[in-house]
């Protein structure tokens, strides 16, 4: 019984960490979209703003994080891995895809400054 309770507790923490990471990625994408709709913002400035927001949120913002900007669409590809559940899942199911990256696509905003 104890191993099941411990694994369940760890699972709750892991899912909570995944949720918090997803929330931080969504916020970074929104911040990037806000920067993208400004008239003077270019792709380099938007990318820098997104990476700054990721850093402030405590997430990595290095080259492993993919950021693509198309107009006012921002896509962030963040390689999230479970700390405990991934090795357990790979033991239980060989070839498990638990470590595949979380991709957050969010925030399309219209630029109404010219209207």
C-alpha atoms as an extended CHARMM CRD file, in Angstrom:
* protein
*
       115  EXT
         1         1  UNK       CA              0.0000000000        0.0000000000        0.0000000000  PROA      1               0.0000000000
         2         2  UNK       CA              2.8100000000        2.4250000000        0.8780000000  PROA      2               0.0000000000
         3         3  UNK       CA              4.4640000000        2.2880000000       -2.6010000000  PROA      3               0.0000000000
         4         4  UNK       CA              1.1270000000        3.1440000000       -4.2450000000  PROA      4               0.0000000000
         5         5  UNK       CA              0.5750000000        6.0870000000       -1.8800000000  PROA      5               0.0000000000
         6         6  UNK       CA              4.1310000000        7.3680000000       -2.4300000000  PROA      6               0.0000000000
         7         7  UNK       CA              3.8180000000        7.0240000000       -6.2220000000  PROA      7               0.0000000000
         8         8  UNK       CA              0.4290000000        8.7740000000       -6.1300000000  PROA      8               0.0000000000
         9         9  UNK       CA              1.8440000000       11.6260000000       -4.0560000000  PROA      9               0.0000000000
        10        10  UNK       CA              4.8270000000       12.0160000000       -6.3520000000  PROA      10              0.0000000000
        11        11  UNK       CA              2.4460000000       11.9100000000       -9.3190000000  PROA      11              0.0000000000
        12        12  UNK       CA              0.4220000000       14.7780000000       -7.8640000000  PROA      12              0.0000000000
        13        13  UNK       CA              3.5750000000       16.8740000000       -7.4470000000  PROA      13              0.0000000000
        14        14  UNK       CA              4.7440000000       16.0580000000      -10.9820000000  PROA      14              0.0000000000
        15        15  UNK       CA              1.3840000000       16.9440000000      -12.5300000000  PROA      15              0.0000000000
        16        16  UNK       CA              1.3350000000       20.1660000000      -10.5020000000  PROA      16              0.0000000000
        17        17  UNK       CA              4.8050000000       21.0220000000      -11.7840000000  PROA      17              0.0000000000
        18        18  UNK       CA              3.6840000000       20.3010000000      -15.3550000000  PROA      18              0.0000000000
        19        19  UNK       CA              0.6420000000       22.5310000000      -14.8950000000  PROA      19              0.0000000000
        20        20  UNK       CA              2.7480000000       25.3690000000      -13.4780000000  PROA      20              0.0000000000
        21        21  UNK       CA              5.1920000000       25.0540000000      -16.3880000000  PROA      21              0.0000000000
        22        22  UNK       CA              2.3040000000       25.1690000000      -18.8630000000  PROA      22              0.0000000000
        23        23  UNK       CA              0.8980000000       28.2500000000      -17.1540000000  PROA      23              0.0000000000
        24        24  UNK       CA              4.2810000000       30.0010000000      -17.2580000000  PROA      24              0.0000000000
        25        25  UNK       CA              4.6920000000       29.1250000000      -20.9490000000  PROA      25              0.0000000000
        26        26  UNK       CA              1.2510000000       30.5060000000      -21.7220000000  PROA      26              0.0000000000
        27        27  UNK       CA              2.0920000000       33.7380000000      -19.8940000000  PROA      27              0.0000000000
        28        28  UNK       CA              5.3950000000       34.0400000000      -21.7820000000  PROA      28              0.0000000000
        29        29  UNK       CA              3.5860000000       33.5000000000      -25.1050000000  PROA      29              0.0000000000
        30        30  UNK       CA              1.0330000000       36.1630000000      -24.1950000000  PROA      30              0.0000000000
        31        31  UNK       CA              3.7980000000       38.5700000000      -23.2670000000  PROA      31              0.0000000000
        32        32  UNK       CA              5.4840000000       37.8510000000      -26.5960000000  PROA      32              0.0000000000
        33        33  UNK       CA              2.2350000000       38.3910000000      -28.4640000000  PROA      33              0.0000000000
        34        34  UNK       CA              1.7330000000       41.7360000000      -26.7470000000  PROA      34              0.0000000000
        35        35  UNK       CA              5.2200000000       42.7310000000      -27.8640000000  PROA      35              0.0000000000
        36        36  UNK       CA              4.5810000000       41.4140000000      -31.4010000000  PROA      36              0.0000000000
        37        37  UNK       CA              1.5230000000       43.6180000000      -31.9830000000  PROA      37              0.0000000000
        38        38  UNK       CA              3.4210000000       46.7880000000      -31.1550000000  PROA      38              0.0000000000
        39        39  UNK       CA              4.3900000000       48.6880000000      -34.2600000000  PROA      39              0.0000000000
        40        40  UNK       CA              8.0870000000       48.9720000000      -33.4520000000  PROA      40              0.0000000000
        41        41  UNK       CA              8.6260000000       45.3890000000      -32.2480000000  PROA      41              0.0000000000
        42        42  UNK       CA             10.7060000000       43.0460000000      -34.3810000000  PROA      42              0.0000000000
        43        43  UNK       CA             11.1560000000       39.2780000000      -34.0690000000  PROA      43              0.0000000000
        44        44  UNK       CA             14.4270000000       39.6110000000      -32.1400000000  PROA      44              0.0000000000
        45        45  UNK       CA             12.8340000000       41.9140000000      -29.5510000000  PROA      45              0.0000000000
        46        46  UNK       CA              9.8140000000       39.6010000000      -29.2030000000  PROA      46              0.0000000000
        47        47  UNK       CA             12.0750000000       36.5610000000      -28.7600000000  PROA      47              0.0000000000
        48        48  UNK       CA             14.0850000000       38.4230000000      -26.1110000000  PROA      48              0.0000000000
        49        49  UNK       CA             10.8830000000       39.4030000000      -24.2810000000  PROA      49              0.0000000000
        50        50  UNK       CA              9.6600000000       35.7850000000      -24.2660000000  PROA      50              0.0000000000
        51        51  UNK       CA             12.9930000000       34.4440000000      -23.0200000000  PROA      51              0.0000000000
        52        52  UNK       CA             13.1230000000       37.1310000000      -20.3270000000  PROA      52              0.0000000000
        53        53  UNK       CA              9.6460000000       36.0960000000      -19.1420000000  PROA      53              0.0000000000
        54        54  UNK       CA             10.6630000000       32.4240000000      -19.0860000000  PROA      54              0.0000000000
        55        55  UNK       CA             13.7240000000       33.3060000000      -17.0230000000  PROA      55              0.0000000000
        56        56  UNK       CA             11.6350000000       35.3520000000      -14.5560000000  PROA      56              0.0000000000
        57        57  UNK       CA              9.2560000000       32.3820000000      -14.2110000000  PROA      57              0.0000000000
        58        58  UNK       CA             12.1570000000       30.1280000000      -13.2610000000  PROA      58              0.0000000000
        59        59  UNK       CA             12.1440000000       28.1530000000      -16.5060000000  PROA      59              0.0000000000
        60        60  UNK       CA             15.0930000000       27.6190000000      -18.7720000000  PROA      60              0.0000000000
        61        61  UNK       CA             15.3810000000       30.0180000000      -21.6640000000  PROA      61              0.0000000000
        62        62  UNK       CA             18.3660000000       28.6180000000      -23.5320000000  PROA      62              0.0000000000
        63        63  UNK       CA             18.6210000000       27.1940000000      -27.0530000000  PROA      63              0.0000000000
        64        64  UNK       CA             16.6430000000       24.0640000000      -26.1230000000  PROA      64              0.0000000000
        65        65  UNK       CA             13.5270000000       26.2400000000      -25.9980000000  PROA      65              0.0000000000
        66        66  UNK       CA             12.0710000000       26.8290000000      -29.4520000000  PROA      66              0.0000000000
        67        67  UNK       CA             10.3510000000       30.1520000000      -30.0900000000  PROA      67              0.0000000000
        68        68  UNK       CA              8.6760000000       30.9100000000      -33.3980000000  PROA      68              0.0000000000
        69        69  UNK       CA              6.9140000000       34.1630000000      -34.2220000000  PROA      69              0.0000000000
        70        70  UNK       CA              4.6280000000       34.5330000000      -37.2340000000  PROA      70              0.0000000000
        71        71  UNK       CA              2.8690000000       37.8690000000      -37.2660000000  PROA      71              0.0000000000
        72        72  UNK       CA              1.0570000000       37.9390000000      -33.9420000000  PROA      72              0.0000000000
        73        73  UNK       CA              1.1750000000       34.1480000000      -33.4740000000  PROA      73              0.0000000000
        74        74  UNK       CA              3.7100000000       32.9600000000      -30.9300000000  PROA      74              0.0000000000
        75        75  UNK       CA              4.6400000000       29.2990000000      -30.4960000000  PROA      75              0.0000000000
        76        76  UNK       CA              6.8950000000       28.0810000000      -27.7120000000  PROA      76              0.0000000000
        77        77  UNK       CA              8.2920000000       24.5500000000      -27.7420000000  PROA      77              0.0000000000
        78        78  UNK       CA              9.5500000000       23.7550000000      -24.2670000000  PROA      78              0.0000000000
        79        79  UNK       CA             11.2080000000       20.3930000000      -23.5230000000  PROA      79              0.0000000000
        80        80  UNK       CA              9.4990000000       19.4650000000      -20.2500000000  PROA      80              0.0000000000
        81        81  UNK       CA             10.4270000000       16.2090000000      -18.5610000000  PROA      81              0.0000000000
        82        82  UNK       CA              8.9570000000       14.5450000000      -15.5230000000  PROA      82              0.0000000000
        83        83  UNK       CA             11.6020000000       14.0190000000      -12.8520000000  PROA      83              0.0000000000
        84        84  UNK       CA             10.3090000000       10.8080000000      -11.2580000000  PROA      84              0.0000000000
        85        85  UNK       CA              7.4210000000        9.6450000000      -13.4220000000  PROA      85              0.0000000000
        86        86  UNK       CA              9.4220000000        9.4690000000      -16.6450000000  PROA      86              0.0000000000
        87        87  UNK       CA             11.8370000000        6.7570000000      -15.4460000000  PROA      87              0.0000000000
        88        88  UNK       CA              8.9440000000        4.8640000000      -13.8290000000  PROA      88              0.0000000000
        89        89  UNK       CA              6.8750000000        5.0610000000      -17.0300000000  PROA      89              0.0000000000
        90        90  UNK       CA              9.8120000000        3.8830000000      -19.1190000000  PROA      90              0.0000000000
        91        91  UNK       CA             10.2630000000        0.9180000000      -16.7890000000  PROA      91              0.0000000000
        92        92  UNK       CA              6.5910000000        0.0060000000      -17.1020000000  PROA      92              0.0000000000
        93        93  UNK       CA              6.1440000000        0.7600000000      -20.8180000000  PROA      93              0.0000000000
        94        94  UNK       CA              9.2440000000        0.4380000000      -22.9730000000  PROA      94              0.0000000000
        95        95  UNK       CA              9.5180000000        3.2340000000      -25.5430000000  PROA      95              0.0000000000
        96        96  UNK       CA              7.2460000000        5.5190000000      -23.5330000000  PROA      96              0.0000000000
        97        97  UNK       CA              6.9360000000        9.0450000000      -24.9360000000  PROA      97              0.0000000000
        98        98  UNK       CA              6.5820000000       10.7070000000      -21.5320000000  PROA      98              0.0000000000
        99        99  UNK       CA              9.5740000000       12.9360000000      -22.2270000000  PROA      99              0.0000000000
       100       100  UNK       CA              8.1520000000       14.5030000000      -25.4070000000  PROA      100             0.0000000000
       101       101  UNK       CA              8.1170000000       18.3060000000      -25.2840000000  PROA      101             0.0000000000
       102       102  UNK       CA              5.0920000000       20.3090000000      -24.2450000000  PROA      102             0.0000000000
       103       103  UNK       CA              4.1380000000       22.7350000000      -27.0020000000  PROA      103             0.0000000000
       104       104  UNK       CA              2.1160000000       25.7910000000      -26.1070000000  PROA      104             0.0000000000
       105       105  UNK       CA              0.5680000000       27.8180000000      -28.9160000000  PROA      105             0.0000000000
       106       106  UNK       CA             -1.4290000000       30.7080000000      -27.6510000000  PROA      106             0.0000000000
       107       107  UNK       CA             -2.4250000000       34.3310000000      -27.9090000000  PROA      107             0.0000000000
       108       108  UNK       CA             -3.4290000000       35.8160000000      -31.2070000000  PROA      108             0.0000000000
       109       109  UNK       CA             -4.0580000000       39.5240000000      -30.7510000000  PROA      109             0.0000000000
       110       110  UNK       CA             -5.1800000000       42.0300000000      -33.3860000000  PROA      110             0.0000000000
       111       111  UNK       CA             -3.2320000000       45.1850000000      -33.8910000000  PROA      111             0.0000000000
       112       112  UNK       CA             -5.8950000000       47.8910000000      -33.8220000000  PROA      112             0.0000000000
       113       113  UNK       CA             -3.5050000000       50.8300000000      -33.4890000000  PROA      113             0.0000000000
       114       114  UNK       CA             -4.0070000000       51.8460000000      -37.1180000000  PROA      114             0.0000000000
       115       115  UNK       CA             -7.8300000000       51.5720000000      -37.0130000000  PROA      115             0.0000000000
